[in-house]
Amino acid sequence: MSLSPRAEPFLWIHLAGLATVPLWAALFLFAIANPDPFLPSGFTAILAGLIGIGSILWMQLRRPFYIFSLAVLTLKPEALQEGQRKLLRWFLSSLNRILAIATAIGLALILLQLYRWLPIVQLQNPLAALDPFPAFLLAIVTVLALNLFVQVPVSVAPLLWLSESAIASTEPLAPGQIAQQFTILGLPLKGLLPADWYRPEEASVGADSSPAVPEAQPSPAPVETAPETSGQPNSPSSVAEPAEEDGAPAGVTAETEVSPPAETSAQPTTDEVPETNDEAAKAAQ
């Protein structure tokens, strides 16, 4: 895994949770705009804000949200890479606590502004037929979701600006420390995201560039073969010079000197047959 926090997909996934904030805000307004509320609308808004904002703030201050999770699924702490365990240590910093408190104050002000739109929403409420008590529960749940999908992206955003040297110098958390110091919700699994999402950054750069031209392989030197000999002896001109010792190039076989066939001794003819023993004896007398 790359040491750059921008290469971590979970950070971008949780940062994208900000896109759901308008949905939760609208559901909160529809829930407290019930024509027959379980409690007065103002009291419902205050109670939902205290429960929703207070519980998420307490979680972020005591045991921050474990970001390596999706919906009801979570990645086991034992399955985290070293770079991911280094990122988790930054959630325990004092900066994260300051951001959590400031975000909670900002969300309380946002809920106050939403409550001012209540008379307009009561004129056209798509959830007007909802029973009073379910509408009250929906108001609390929507404030909880609204705070969660704001607090987590706010805590994740500063990590995207961390340098690789800062991450490299951070001591990673042990898997046992992660289970004790973070709020882990969901079914634990050994893997959640495809392995292709964790390719090195160099791979993406190389994919955009033109393909490299393969290096040309040197062709082997041609092998000289001795000419085929016929029945006639080779002439001296057709005999190749012997290869120099230790200087012949690789792949070239030195031709050996071909000597002409030895002359065969002449066979005696019938006229040269030696005389018989009787003729030899007469000649001796």
Disulfide bonds with the S-S distance in Angstrom:
none
